[in-house]
Amino acid sequence: MNRLRLATLWLDGCSGCHMSLLDMDERLLDLSGRVDLVYGPLVDCKEFPEGVDVTCIEGAVSSRADELLLQRVRARTRLLVALGDCALTGNIPALRNVHGAERMLRTVYVERPLLNPGVPGTDLPPLNEQARPLHTVVTVDLFVPGCPPPADCIHDLLVALSEGRMPKLPLATRFGA
């Protein structure tokens, strides 16, 4: 059996979806026999590799850097999974969309009583005016709702994909679950 080449990516989100991935606990050992984790925040790999079978992406698209990375990932991935409500709808990162990025940054980093007021700018990509779900930038093959999706759902997803079948997600997931 060929092992599934799996990548994960964390865009503008809280890392809750990756925490759910880790919440599989001992089932991660079973998955290690089925998949090779080739990219993600848990892997020391600087460049997104070619020939990835599945990429699970959490978070909204919030900068031009996110857009470019997402397009590169899509071009190198056979099956792209929007993992969690931020990836599906924009969720919490998209709350700033009502007033825009600049107003949000001023409110948070300048108008509040702080020791050193000022918008951070060092080594950070400038934000787009709005945070957007993944499907507004690239084609998404599977949508896994939840904030975050339960560990059981992520496990079932990865097992099904490693066995060459599509998972039965609608019964196992829901928004905000």
CORJO-V815262 format. One record per residue. N is the residue number from 1. RES is the residue in one letter. SS is DSSP state (@ for helix, = for strand, . for the rest). OMEGA is omega as a letter, one per 40 degrees, with the letter a starting at -180 (* if undefined). D_CENTER is the distance of its C-alpha to the mean C-alpha in whole Angstrom. Layout:
BEGIN
n->N res->RES ss->SS omega->OMEGA d_center->D_CENTER
n->N res->RES ss->SS omega->OMEGA d_center->D_CENTER
END
This chain:
BEGIN
n->1 res->M ss->. omega->i d_center->28
n->2 res->N ss->. omega->i d_center->25
n->3 res->R ss->. omega->i d_center->22
n->4 res->L ss->= omega->i d_center->19
n->5 res->R ss->= omega->a d_center->17
n->6 res->L ss->= omega->i d_center->13
n->7 res->A ss->= omega->i d_center->10
n->8 res->T ss->= omega->a d_center->7
n->9 res->L ss->= omega->a d_center->5
n->10 res->W ss->= omega->i d_center->4
n->11 res->L ss->. omega->a d_center->5
n->12 res->D ss->= omega->a d_center->8
n->13 res->G ss->. omega->a d_center->7
n->14 res->C ss->. omega->a d_center->9
n->15 res->S ss->. omega->i d_center->8
n->16 res->G ss->@ omega->i d_center->9
n->17 res->C ss->@ omega->i d_center->7
n->18 res->H ss->@ omega->i d_center->8
n->19 res->M ss->@ omega->i d_center->12
n->20 res->S ss->@ omega->i d_center->12
n->21 res->L ss->@ omega->i d_center->11
n->22 res->L ss->@ omega->i d_center->14
n->23 res->D ss->. omega->i d_center->16
n->24 res->M ss->. omega->i d_center->17
n->25 res->D ss->. omega->a d_center->20
n->26 res->E ss->. omega->i d_center->23
n->27 res->R ss->@ omega->i d_center->21
n->28 res->L ss->@ omega->i d_center->19
n->29 res->L ss->@ omega->i d_center->22
n->30 res->D ss->@ omega->a d_center->23
n->31 res->L ss->@ omega->a d_center->19
n->32 res->S ss->@ omega->i d_center->20
n->33 res->G ss->. omega->a d_center->23
n->34 res->R ss->. omega->a d_center->21
n->35 res->V ss->= omega->i d_center->18
n->36 res->D ss->= omega->i d_center->18
n->37 res->L ss->= omega->a d_center->15
n->38 res->V ss->= omega->a d_center->15
n->39 res->Y ss->= omega->i d_center->12
n->40 res->G ss->. omega->a d_center->10
n->41 res->P ss->. omega->i d_center->11
n->42 res->L ss->. omega->a d_center->13
n->43 res->V ss->. omega->i d_center->15
n->44 res->D ss->. omega->i d_center->17
n->45 res->C ss->. omega->a d_center->17
n->46 res->K ss->. omega->a d_center->17
n->47 res->E ss->. omega->i d_center->17
n->48 res->F ss->. omega->a d_center->14
n->49 res->P ss->. omega->i d_center->17
n->50 res->E ss->. omega->i d_center->19
n->51 res->G ss->. omega->i d_center->19
n->52 res->V ss->= omega->i d_center->16
n->53 res->D ss->= omega->a d_center->16
n->54 res->V ss->= omega->i d_center->13
n->55 res->T ss->= omega->i d_center->9
n->56 res->C ss->= omega->a d_center->6
n->57 res->I ss->= omega->i d_center->3
n->58 res->E ss->= omega->i d_center->1
n->59 res->G ss->. omega->i d_center->4
n->60 res->A ss->= omega->i d_center->7
n->61 res->V ss->= omega->a d_center->9
n->62 res->S ss->= omega->a d_center->12
n->63 res->S ss->= omega->i d_center->14
n->64 res->R ss->@ omega->i d_center->16
n->65 res->A ss->@ omega->i d_center->14
n->66 res->D ss->@ omega->a d_center->11
n->67 res->E ss->@ omega->a d_center->13
n->68 res->L ss->@ omega->i d_center->14
n->69 res->L ss->@ omega->a d_center->12
n->70 res->L ss->@ omega->i d_center->10
n->71 res->Q ss->@ omega->i d_center->14
n->72 res->R ss->@ omega->i d_center->14
n->73 res->V ss->@ omega->a d_center->12
n->74 res->R ss->@ omega->a d_center->13
n->75 res->A ss->@ omega->a d_center->16
n->76 res->R ss->. omega->a d_center->16
n->77 res->T ss->= omega->i d_center->14
n->78 res->R ss->= omega->a d_center->16
n->79 res->L ss->= omega->a d_center->14
n->80 res->L ss->= omega->a d_center->10
n->81 res->V ss->= omega->i d_center->8
n->82 res->A ss->= omega->a d_center->7
n->83 res->L ss->= omega->i d_center->6
n->84 res->G ss->. omega->a d_center->7
n->85 res->D ss->@ omega->i d_center->9
n->86 res->C ss->@ omega->i d_center->8
n->87 res->A ss->@ omega->a d_center->6
n->88 res->L ss->@ omega->a d_center->9
n->89 res->T ss->@ omega->a d_center->12
n->90 res->G ss->. omega->i d_center->11
n->91 res->N ss->@ omega->a d_center->12
n->92 res->I ss->@ omega->i d_center->13
n->93 res->P ss->@ omega->a d_center->12
n->94 res->A ss->@ omega->i d_center->14
n->95 res->L ss->@ omega->i d_center->17
n->96 res->R ss->@ omega->a d_center->18
n->97 res->N ss->@ omega->a d_center->19
n->98 res->V ss->@ omega->a d_center->22
n->99 res->H ss->. omega->i d_center->24
n->100 res->G ss->. omega->a d_center->22
n->101 res->A ss->@ omega->a d_center->20
n->102 res->E ss->@ omega->i d_center->24
n->103 res->R ss->@ omega->i d_center->25
n->104 res->M ss->@ omega->a d_center->22
n->105 res->L ss->@ omega->i d_center->22
n->106 res->R ss->@ omega->a d_center->26
n->107 res->T ss->@ omega->a d_center->26
n->108 res->V ss->@ omega->a d_center->24
n->109 res->Y ss->@ omega->a d_center->25
n->110 res->V ss->. omega->a d_center->29
n->111 res->E ss->. omega->i d_center->30
n->112 res->R ss->. omega->i d_center->30
n->113 res->P ss->. omega->a d_center->32
n->114 res->L ss->. omega->i d_center->31
n->115 res->L ss->. omega->a d_center->33
n->116 res->N ss->. omega->a d_center->31
n->117 res->P ss->. omega->i d_center->30
n->118 res->G ss->. omega->i d_center->28
n->119 res->V ss->. omega->i d_center->25
n->120 res->P ss->. omega->a d_center->23
n->121 res->G ss->. omega->a d_center->23
n->122 res->T ss->. omega->i d_center->24
n->123 res->D ss->. omega->i d_center->21
n->124 res->L ss->. omega->i d_center->18
n->125 res->P ss->. omega->i d_center->17
n->126 res->P ss->. omega->i d_center->19
n->127 res->L ss->= omega->i d_center->17
n->128 res->N ss->= omega->i d_center->17
n->129 res->E ss->= omega->a d_center->20
n->130 res->Q ss->= omega->i d_center->17
n->131 res->A ss->= omega->a d_center->13
n->132 res->R ss->= omega->i d_center->12
n->133 res->P ss->. omega->a d_center->10
n->134 res->L ss->@ omega->a d_center->9
n->135 res->H ss->@ omega->i d_center->12
n->136 res->T ss->@ omega->a d_center->14
n->137 res->V ss->. omega->a d_center->14
n->138 res->V ss->. omega->i d_center->13
n->139 res->T ss->. omega->i d_center->14
n->140 res->V ss->. omega->a d_center->12
n->141 res->D ss->. omega->a d_center->14
n->142 res->L ss->= omega->i d_center->12
n->143 res->F ss->= omega->a d_center->11
n->144 res->V ss->= omega->a d_center->11
n->145 res->P ss->. omega->i d_center->11
n->146 res->G ss->. omega->a d_center->12
n->147 res->C ss->. omega->e d_center->12
n->148 res->P ss->. omega->i d_center->11
n->149 res->P ss->. omega->i d_center->11
n->150 res->P ss->. omega->i d_center->14
n->151 res->A ss->@ omega->i d_center->15
n->152 res->D ss->@ omega->a d_center->17
n->153 res->C ss->@ omega->i d_center->15
n->154 res->I ss->@ omega->i d_center->13
n->155 res->H ss->@ omega->a d_center->16
n->156 res->D ss->@ omega->i d_center->18
n->157 res->L ss->@ omega->a d_center->15
n->158 res->L ss->@ omega->i d_center->15
n->159 res->V ss->@ omega->a d_center->19
n->160 res->A ss->@ omega->a d_center->20
n->161 res->L ss->@ omega->i d_center->18
n->162 res->S ss->@ omega->i d_center->20
n->163 res->E ss->. omega->i d_center->23
n->164 res->G ss->. omega->i d_center->22
n->165 res->R ss->. omega->i d_center->22
n->166 res->M ss->. omega->a d_center->20
n->167 res->P ss->. omega->i d_center->19
n->168 res->K ss->. omega->a d_center->20
n->169 res->L ss->. omega->a d_center->17
n->170 res->P ss->. omega->a d_center->19
n->171 res->L ss->. omega->a d_center->21
n->172 res->A ss->. omega->a d_center->19
n->173 res->T ss->. omega->i d_center->16
n->174 res->R ss->. omega->i d_center->17
n->175 res->F ss->. omega->i d_center->15
n->176 res->G ss->. omega->a d_center->15
n->177 res->A ss->. omega->* d_center->16
END
